[in-house]
């Protein structure tokens, strides 16, 4: 069985991540109490403000789209769907590098929309997390 949940918006150690994952699992399936988790992953997720993944090439400090280049190719911003999207985008980049890309990829582009007061550090995550925890608790009361 695979189960995923975001345990914390801050960086936590693997033990805390696994413990939080287990608690979330039991909220969904209480009948799994006493079962063990064999693997736990933690890491940073890359979300974009337009909710789309992006790929491109960084060449000489400039982001290029849809071009074959000797610069650093990137794929990022998979918005929580990294396993599937990173595999797809990696394949698209490999085709470009091999000169076998026959059509543009819809995620190929230099535009990364931003928001006012955002400068690379998601200072707003704790407030957003608190809002959604409150909403989840409210929804749980309505259902239960």
MOSULMO-V162290 format. One record per pair of residues at least 4 apart in sequence whose C-alpha atoms are under 6 Angstrom apart, sorted by the first residue. I is the first residue (numbers start at 1). J is the second residue. If there is no record, write none. Layout:
i/j
I/J
I/J
This chain:
i/j
7/20
18/40
25/29
26/30
46/77
46/79
47/77
47/79
48/77
53/76
53/77
53/78
54/75
54/76
54/107
54/108
55/74
55/75
55/107
55/108
56/64
56/65
56/73
56/74
56/108
56/109
57/63
57/64
57/71
57/72
57/73
58/62
58/63
58/71
58/72
59/71
63/110
65/108
65/109
65/110
66/108
68/96
78/82
81/85
82/86
85/89
86/90
95/100
95/101
96/100
96/101
125/129
132/136
140/144
